[in-house]
Amino acid sequence: MVALVSRTGRHLQRYRNGHRQVVGCIPYRYKVKGQASKEEEKKLEVLMISSQKQGKKGMMFPKGGWETDESIKQAAERETEEEAGVLGIVEQQLGKWHFKSRSQDSYYEGYMFPLLVVKERDSWPEKHLRQRKWMSVRAAKEACQHWWMKEALDELVGRLAKQNKEAEVVTLPCPRSLRCQSNL
């Protein structure tokens, strides 16, 4: 087993117009409720992590610096694995936000991506620095300490709702009152 280590330092950090560029993911999964013989209900859950800073309350989604030797998606995936210990499929960008640091007098440009989780590690680089917790979207919005991450979560929920609605339309059977081409 190879031990993963978090990257440190900012010598490869990307900046644009003096703003540090950070990337992150909203790890998500569908938890199935019910049994196969009954109607199954899929419930969306997101994974949040605690802050690394002492005394900071609230939760957030994994995020960190985008470095010059990696693509934006590679950086988002790396930060998520280092901070939350999950792997998955990085999907299309949710958006870009500009915000001011709460602890420093500096501005950031933040990019967020959805990450459909396919694997949860038992051990990861920041396991002893952070706690991770799966929660409902409602609980995540209450716990999240960053306004821009809440907006990214809203964007994700809207996107997934639209995808699920489109999937339902595609799989609807043809009503008997209409003559479908396969029934002609």
C-alpha positions, 0 to 999 in steps of 0.5 A: 500500500502506498501512503498518500501525502498532502501537497504543501507550500505555494511555490506552484500555486496559480494566481490570476490578477493577484487572486489565488485560484482554488478548486474543489469538489462537492462529493455526492452519492445516492443512498438507496432507501427501501428494498429491491422488491418495493419501490426504491427511493434514492436520496442525494447525500453530500460529503462535507469535511471539517475545517483544519483550523483550530476553533473553526466551526462549521463544515465545508467541501474539500478545496485547495490550491490549483497548481501549475503542474496540473489541470483544473480537474486534476487539482479538484480530484487531488484536493478531494482525495487529500482532504476527504479521502474519496475518489470518483468521477469529476463532472462538469464545472459548477461555476466560478466564484470570487470571494475574500478570505475571512482570515487574510486580506486576500481575494480568491477565485474558486472553481467547484465541480461535482464528484460522483463518489465511487470509493471511500478510503479508510485512510487518507492524508488529512484523516487526522486533521479533518472529520468527514460526514455524509449529510442531506442537502438541507443539513449541508446548507445549514452546516456550510460556512462559505456562501459560495459553496452553498451557491455551488451546492444549489447549482449541483442540486438543480443540475441533478434534478434536471438530469433526473427529470430528463431521465424519467421522460426518456424512460416513460412508456408509450401510453396506449392511447397513442400509437407508438411506432413499435406498436404499429 
